[in-house]
């Protein structure tokens, strides 16, 4: 997928696996603001993993967000996304 805004292109690509009890997602995004590196996202077993590029060009650090943890502020924001993704799984039109 590509989004162009003010002449700058942000691209993303990924895969969704609907064969398990919950969707598993692997996605990467590249934008001019982050150079030639990518932001990586994984969703597996109600846990989201995010890796942001390092400014120094070293390997990315992965952050873990438990989407079922009510005491985790990012989980509150991203958890709603997880549940809407899970709901779409049950829709035949949403299947690949």
N, C-alpha and C positions, 0 to 999 in steps of 0.2 A: 504494500500500500504506500502511496506517496501523497503528502500534503504539501502544497506550495503556498507560502504566505510571504508577501513582499519580495517575491523572487527567490526566496530561500526554501529549499526542499528538505523536508523531514521524511525519512523513509522508515518503514517497519515491515517486519515479516515474522512469521511464526507458525506454530502448529498447535492444534487442539486435539486431544485424544479423549473420545467419549466412551471408550470401552470399559473403563473402571466404574466404581460406584460414584465417583465425582470426576468432573473433567480435570485433565492434566494439561497445562499450558506451558509452552516455551515460546518466548518472544524476544526480539531484539529491535532496538530503535536507534537510528543515527540521525543527528541533526547538526547543522553548521555550528551551533553553539558549543557542541562537545567534541568538535574535531573529527578525526577519522576513527575514533573509538565508538563503541556502542553501549547503550544501557541495556542490560540483560534482565529478563524477568522469567521466573519459573513459578508455577503453581502446582503443588503436589500435596495431596492429603491434608487439605485445609491449611496449608502453610505456603506463604508467598516468600520467595527469595528474590532479592533485588541486588544487582551489581551496577555500581556507577563508575565510570571511568576515572582514573587518577589523572590529575593534572601533570604529574611527572612522567607519565607514560608507563608506570609500573602496573602490575596486575591489579585488577579491580578487587575491592573488598565486597564480600557478599553479606547482605543484611537479611535477617530472618524475621518475618512477621507472621505470628500465629493468628490466623483470622478468626479463631474461636475464643481468643482471650479478651474478655470484656474490659480488662484493666489496661489494655494496650491501645493508646489513641490511634495509631495508624490502622489497627485492626477494626476500629469502629468505622473509619472511613472506607477502608478497602473491603471489609467484611460484607457490606451491602452489595458490593460488586460481585463477591463470591456467590452470594445467595441468588442474585439475579442470573448469574452464569449457570448455576445449578438448575434454576427454574427453566431456563431455555433448553437445557439438556432433555427435558421431558417433551419438548415440542418436536414433532417429526420434521417440521420445516427447518429447524435449526441444525439438524444433523448433516454432516458433510456427505 
